[in-house]
């Protein structure tokens, strides 16, 4: 998947998942919306957390809001 060219290095799919998480969707809801397995969503979230240096869903939501992704 192509990169966004952002300093954080998130892929387009990761940004899409981050936006849905920030909107309050669960991993199951996100998986259903995107036609992915829950395990795939979990893997993307682990990657997002690692790239952003965060450890929680609330920190991911805060990042999304602060960077106009939510």
Protein Blocks (a to p, Z undefined) as FASTA:
>chain_A
ZZehianlpafklmmmmmmmmnopafklmmmmnopafklmmmmmmmmmmmnopabfklmm
mmmmmnopZZ
